[in-house]
Amino acid sequence: MANKPVEFPIFTKLDNNMVREYLLKLNQYLNNFSEFTGITNIIIHEDTLLEIFDRIEKRRIYFHIFYNGCKMGELNEGALMCFWIIKLCPFTCQNIPPDILNAKIALFLLDLFDNPKI
């Protein structure tokens, strides 16, 4: 079992399939958000989203390493996504302050993750 930093591989850039998976999920959620709230023309800052996806995957690895192979559940993943959306504000829209818009999106997503049948 590894316990020294040099024994762990360096985290690399996410592969295109993983990024595509995240984007597909998020796109579905954003479409639901737009239908529910009527807020359209949301601008997505891709670099920030990629940073969010990267941080979530690093946390997934953290769970595996420090919790003896434990897998991060969907609710944990959703909560992390919401945290980073609020923190990094990857979405903007004209006439809505970015912090308010991102908080609304995060709350909407958290509700979806908590109640997947909605």
PLY file of the C-alpha trace (Angstrom):
ply
format ascii 1.0
element vertex 118
property float x
property float y
property float z
element edge 117
property int vertex1
property int vertex2
end_header
0.00 0.00 0.00
1.40 3.41 -1.00
1.95 6.01 1.68
4.65 8.28 0.24
3.93 11.04 -2.28
6.47 9.67 -4.75
4.59 6.33 -4.82
1.48 7.93 -6.32
1.20 8.73 -10.03
0.77 12.35 -11.11
-2.83 13.30 -11.94
-3.13 13.88 -15.68
-5.54 15.78 -17.87
-8.99 14.16 -18.15
-9.55 12.20 -21.33
-12.06 13.43 -23.92
-14.59 10.67 -23.17
-14.79 11.61 -19.50
-15.15 15.31 -20.35
-17.85 14.48 -22.90
-19.72 12.43 -20.28
-19.67 15.32 -17.82
-20.75 17.80 -20.51
-23.68 15.61 -21.62
-24.94 15.29 -18.04
-24.53 18.97 -17.34
-26.18 19.96 -20.61
-29.28 17.92 -19.72
-29.42 19.56 -16.30
-29.02 23.04 -17.78
-31.81 22.39 -20.28
-34.07 21.37 -17.38
-32.98 24.49 -15.48
-33.79 26.74 -18.44
-37.21 25.14 -18.92
-38.00 25.40 -15.20
-36.80 28.98 -14.65
-37.21 30.53 -18.08
-33.60 31.74 -17.91
-32.06 31.29 -21.34
-28.92 32.46 -23.14
-26.66 31.12 -20.42
-23.02 31.55 -21.37
-20.78 28.66 -20.33
-17.11 29.28 -19.60
-15.58 26.00 -20.76
-12.21 26.45 -19.08
-13.91 26.88 -15.73
-16.09 23.83 -16.32
-13.04 21.76 -17.18
-11.46 22.90 -13.92
-14.60 21.79 -12.06
-14.58 18.36 -13.73
-10.89 18.02 -12.92
-11.46 18.82 -9.25
-14.32 16.33 -9.01
-12.15 13.56 -10.45
-9.36 14.42 -8.03
-11.85 14.06 -5.18
-12.99 10.70 -6.61
-9.36 9.53 -6.42
-9.06 10.97 -2.92
-12.06 8.85 -1.82
-10.47 5.76 -3.33
-7.05 6.31 -1.74
-8.00 7.57 1.70
-11.15 5.53 2.26
-9.81 2.11 1.26
-11.33 1.88 -2.19
-14.60 3.59 -1.28
-16.41 4.95 -4.32
-17.85 8.45 -4.37
-21.63 8.31 -4.74
-23.73 10.32 -7.15
-25.00 12.62 -4.40
-21.41 13.37 -3.33
-20.50 14.06 -6.95
-23.51 16.33 -7.31
-22.71 18.19 -4.10
-19.14 18.74 -5.29
-20.39 19.96 -8.64
-22.68 22.43 -6.88
-19.91 23.59 -4.54
-17.55 24.31 -7.43
-20.28 25.99 -9.49
-20.92 28.39 -6.62
-17.20 28.89 -5.96
-15.94 29.28 -9.56
-19.07 30.70 -11.31
-18.76 29.02 -14.74
-22.08 30.44 -15.99
-23.09 33.97 -16.90
-26.20 35.52 -18.34
-27.03 39.07 -19.26
-28.94 41.00 -16.55
-28.29 38.39 -13.83
-25.32 38.75 -11.46
-23.03 35.72 -11.92
-23.06 34.77 -8.23
-26.87 34.73 -8.18
-27.16 32.77 -11.44
-24.60 30.18 -10.36
-26.22 29.80 -6.94
-29.61 29.20 -8.60
-28.11 26.62 -10.96
-26.33 24.89 -8.07
-29.50 24.73 -5.98
-31.45 23.37 -8.94
-28.78 20.72 -9.59
-28.58 19.71 -5.94
-32.33 19.20 -5.89
-32.06 17.04 -9.04
-29.30 14.94 -7.51
-31.24 14.56 -4.28
-34.56 13.82 -6.05
-33.63 12.15 -9.36
-37.26 11.46 -10.28
-38.02 15.18 -10.65
0 1
1 2
2 3
3 4
4 5
5 6
6 7
7 8
8 9
9 10
10 11
11 12
12 13
13 14
14 15
15 16
16 17
17 18
18 19
19 20
20 21
21 22
22 23
23 24
24 25
25 26
26 27
27 28
28 29
29 30
30 31
31 32
32 33
33 34
34 35
35 36
36 37
37 38
38 39
39 40
40 41
41 42
42 43
43 44
44 45
45 46
46 47
47 48
48 49
49 50
50 51
51 52
52 53
53 54
54 55
55 56
56 57
57 58
58 59
59 60
60 61
61 62
62 63
63 64
64 65
65 66
66 67
67 68
68 69
69 70
70 71
71 72
72 73
73 74
74 75
75 76
76 77
77 78
78 79
79 80
80 81
81 82
82 83
83 84
84 85
85 86
86 87
87 88
88 89
89 90
90 91
91 92
92 93
93 94
94 95
95 96
96 97
97 98
98 99
99 100
100 101
101 102
102 103
103 104
104 105
105 106
106 107
107 108
108 109
109 110
110 111
111 112
112 113
113 114
114 115
115 116
116 117
